Every structure is written in structure tokens, then in C-alpha cells.
């Protein structure tokens, strides 16, 4: 059921864009958790983020640009394009998948 409104495009984030670093392990205001959508789920596998959340991630990544090991310029550009789409289309959100 989760796949019907998703994309197959995945970006692996450097530490400076990860949830714990950027959001201090707190669900950012306005983010939609998997449990918000599916109350029977007991553990969050992802959050749906809006443009402001993605902007916060991009600012952190940009501040540590010289320390990035995983992400390329193309990845940063892709993430910025998703932020821009979110700004222009309120129905578009970016899924942040937690890696356990």
C-alpha cells in the first residue's frame, strides 16, 4: 500500500543531513509519521517532510559541504529540486526513511 504514492528515487544522506543531526531526534513540526497515516503500525519506518524540513537538511549539508563523503553535487541538486517541488505543490512531500 505504501508504494502507490511513492517514487523509486532514493538518496543516501551524509551524516549532516540525517534526522538525528538535523532535527535533534525530535519529529519536526508539521512532519507526518507513518503512524499518523497507519495507526496499526507500531514503529515508524519513515516521515513525510515538507519544503521547510528539506531546507533545514540542505542548510546543514551545505554548512558541512567539505565533510560530505556519501552525497555528490548531483544528490544535493536532487534534494534541492524536491524541496522546490514541495514549495510549489502542497501534495508533494519527501519521505525520510529511517535506516535501522
Secondary structure as the mmCIF struct_conf table of DSSP 4:
data_model
#
loop_
_struct_conf.conf_type_id
_struct_conf.id
_struct_conf.beg_label_comp_id
_struct_conf.beg_label_asym_id
_struct_conf.beg_label_seq_id
_struct_conf.end_label_comp_id
_struct_conf.end_label_asym_id
_struct_conf.end_label_seq_id
HELX_RH_3T_P HELX_RH_3T_P1 UNK A 2 UNK A 5
BEND BEND1 UNK A 8 UNK A 8
HELX_LH_PP_P HELX_LH_PP_P1 UNK A 12 UNK A 14
HELX_RH_3T_P HELX_RH_3T_P2 UNK A 15 UNK A 17
BEND BEND2 UNK A 18 UNK A 18
HELX_RH_AL_P HELX_RH_AL_P1 UNK A 19 UNK A 23
TURN_TY1_P TURN_TY1_P1 UNK A 24 UNK A 25
BEND BEND3 UNK A 26 UNK A 26
HELX_LH_PP_P HELX_LH_PP_P2 UNK A 27 UNK A 28
TURN_TY1_P TURN_TY1_P2 UNK A 29 UNK A 30
STRN STRN1 UNK A 32 UNK A 33
HELX_RH_AL_P HELX_RH_AL_P2 UNK A 34 UNK A 37
TURN_TY1_P TURN_TY1_P3 UNK A 39 UNK A 40
BEND BEND4 UNK A 43 UNK A 43
STRN STRN2 UNK A 46 UNK A 49
HELX_RH_AL_P HELX_RH_AL_P3 UNK A 51 UNK A 63
TURN_TY1_P TURN_TY1_P4 UNK A 64 UNK A 64
HELX_RH_3T_P HELX_RH_3T_P3 UNK A 65 UNK A 67
BEND BEND5 UNK A 69 UNK A 70
HELX_RH_AL_P HELX_RH_AL_P4 UNK A 73 UNK A 88
TURN_TY1_P TURN_TY1_P5 UNK A 90 UNK A 91
STRN STRN3 UNK A 94 UNK A 97
HELX_LH_PP_P HELX_LH_PP_P3 UNK A 98 UNK A 99
#
